[in-house]
Amino acid sequence: MKLAFKFCWLILLLPFSLLAQDTLRFTPAVGYQTFKVREPVLRMKPGQVLISETMMGPYYTKEGGAWPGEVGPIYIEGATPQDQLVVKLLRVRPNRDLAPAAISGNFGGLASDVRVRLLNPPVPNERFLWQLDRKRNLGILDLKRSSVPRIEAPLAPMLGRLAVAPRGEESYTGLWPGYFGGNMDAPEIREGVTVYLPIFHEGAYFYFGDGHALQGHGEIAGTGLEATMDVTLQIDLIKNKPIDWPRLEDDDFIMVAGSARPLIDAFRLAHVEVIEWLETEYGFDRWEAYQVLSQVGTSSVSNIVDPQYTVVAKFPKKYLPQPEAHSLFGEPLYALAIPAEQRAKLDSNLVKAQADYQQNPKDPERLIWLGRRLAYLWRYREAIEVFSKGIALHPKSYKLLRHRGHRYITVREFDKAIADLEKAAKLIRNVPDETEPDGAPNQYNIPTSTSHSNVWYHLGLAYYLKGDFENALRGFLECMKFSKNDDMICATSDWLYMIYRRLGRAAEAQKVLDSIHENMNILENHAYHKRLLMYKGLISPDSLLDTKNASDLDIATQGYGVGNWYFYNGETEKAKEIFARVRKGKYWAAFGYIAAEADLQWGR
C-alpha cells in the first residue's frame, strides 16, 4: 500500500505527466559565479528530463585552480512567482576517479575569521586527494601521518548548489545559501530526492552545480570530496502554491533548508517553515505540529562555513496523514485541523451516528448519516466507502447517490459524480420533493434545500467543473424549479449567472439578476447573495473582498465570484491572481476553491 501510494504521488504531483516527457541532453560550455537573472543557457518545459553534468575546471585538477561556476541559468517555461519549481534528482554520479578536498587556515569550521575566535592550534593549508572507486562506491584516502593507514568510506554523491535567481536585481556569489537555495551544501540533496524551490522571476532561472562525492554534515573543513557529476534531473512546477524557503522530500522525510547567521536563526527558520508546511498542507494545528516536531523531528547542520549557515529540519513522513484527495494539479490534499470545541461536537455526532448504524447497518438513512458525519470531519474517503456500501444494498436510492456524488465532487472525481447524480436525477423524477435535513444547520436551524434541488445543484456543479457549461446550465435550470426560498434562489442564480457569462450569453445572465434585491430573506447563503448584488452593480468587488487582507475562509467563500467578476470585465490577469489566492488557502473542499482550481488548471 505504501509503495502504491508513493507511486501515485509521483505520477499525480505534477500537472505535466511523466508519460508525456521528453529528454534533453545538454553539455554546459560556460559556468557562472553568481546567482542572478541573466541570459539563459537553456530553456526547458515542465515535465522534461535533463541529462547533463556539472562544470569542469582547474579547481578539480590543481591546487588553487579557479572555480568553474554553476550550470545555468535554465529558463523554465511557464514558471511564475506564484509557483514552486520542482527538481527531482534522478541521477547524481561522479564522473572522475579523483576528488580533491582541503583544510585551510582561513576557511572552515575550525579556522578563525572576523566572527569566530580560534579555539585550537592554527589550521594549516593542506590539499587531500581522494580516490573514487566508482565500481565499489567508495572514497579512499591514504593517511600518511596517522595510525590508521587508509580510510575507505561509502560515497554519497550530492549537489551542493541548487538555486533560482533571487528577488529583483539581487545577485549572490556561488558561496551563498539563502531563501533562493544556493550553496546549501546539504547532504540530503542527493539522488532520489525532490527539491522544491521558491520562484521570484518569470522563468525561475535555475542553476545547479558543486558536486560532492561525499560530505559530512556541517562541511566543517569547508569542502567535501569535490567531484564533477553526471546528473539527470526532472524539472516541473507546482502551480499557484508559492513557498518561502527551499523544501526537500525523500521516501522518509519532508524537510526544509533554512540559511542564516547566527546558526540559531537558520535552525529557527527551518523549523518554523516545517511547522508552516504541516499546518497548511497536512492539516496539523500549528502548536500541535510544534509539539510533535519537537518529539519526532530531526535536524542536521548542512554547513557552518559559508556566508550563511544552513540547517535542514526534518519531519518523518510516517507521521503524516494519508491524503483525502488530490487536487487537479495532482497535489495531495489533507484533512484540515478543526478547532477543539467544534471538533468535540462533530466527534460526538459521529459516535451517535456510528451507534445508530450498528443497530441497523442496512438502513439507508443510517448509512447516509454515518457518511455525512464522517464527511463533516474531512474524512471524505471513508464517507464515500459508507455511501458505496449503502448503494450496493440500495442501488435505487437517489439519496445515497446524491450524497456520494457530492463527495466525488469534493475529491475531484467529477465523472463519477456525474454518473451518480445523473442516475439520481432519473430515480427522483416522479418522487415528491421534500426538505433535506441539515447536518450542519444554520443559526436558525431551518433547512433551506430539498432532495430535488440538491440532486440538480450538484449535477450542474459537476458539469461546470468539467467545463461542460451546456449541461451545467441544464442542471441549474432544473434546480431553479425546486428553489422555493431566497437562499436557494440566490445559490442557484449565482451559478446560473456565471454559466451564462461563460457561454457568452450576457443578456440572459443579466436577466437572472432581475429577481435579486437587497432585502431578500437570507438565512445562510449570504455569500451568494452578496456576489449577486456585486454582479448587479449594487456593491463593489473591493467591499465584498479585500484580497490583500482577507482570511483563507473569506477567500474560499467569496474569491471565486469576485475573480469571475474581473474575468467577465476583461481583467483576466486580476482574475487569475484572485483564483491563485483562493488556491493558496487551505479550504480546498469549498466549491469556489475547486472551481478556481479547475479554471487555473484548464486555462478557462
Secondary structure, 3 states (H helix, E strand, C coil): CHHHHHHHHHHHCCCCCHHHCCEEECCCCCCECEECCCCCCEEECCCCEEEEECCCCHHHCCCCCCCCCEEEEEEECCCCCCCEEEEEEEEEEECCCEEEEEECCCCCCCCCCCCCCCCCCCCCCEEEEEEEECCCCEEEEECCCCCCCEEEEECCCEEEEEEECCCCCCCEECCCEECCEECCCCCCCECCCEEEEECCCCCCCEEEEEEECCCCCECCCCCCCECCEEEEEEEEEECCCCCCCCEEECCCEEEEEEEECCHHHHHHHHHHHHHHHHHHHHCCCHHHHHHHHHHHCEEEEEECCCCCEEEEEEEEHHHCCCCCEECCCCCEECCCCCCHHHHHHHHHHHHHHHHHHHHCCCCHHHHHHHHHHHHHCCCHHHHHHHHHHHHHHCCCCHHHHHHHHHHHHHCCCHHHHHHHHHHHHHHCCCCCCCECCCCCCCCCCCCCCEHHHHHHHHHHHHHHHHCCHHHHHHHHHHHHHCCCCHHHHHHHHHHHHHHHHHCCCHHHHHHHHHHCCCCCCCCCCHHHHHHHHHHCCCCCHHHHCCCCCCCHHHHHHHHHHHHHHHHHCCCHHHHHHHHHHHHHCCCCCCHHHHHHHHHHHHCC
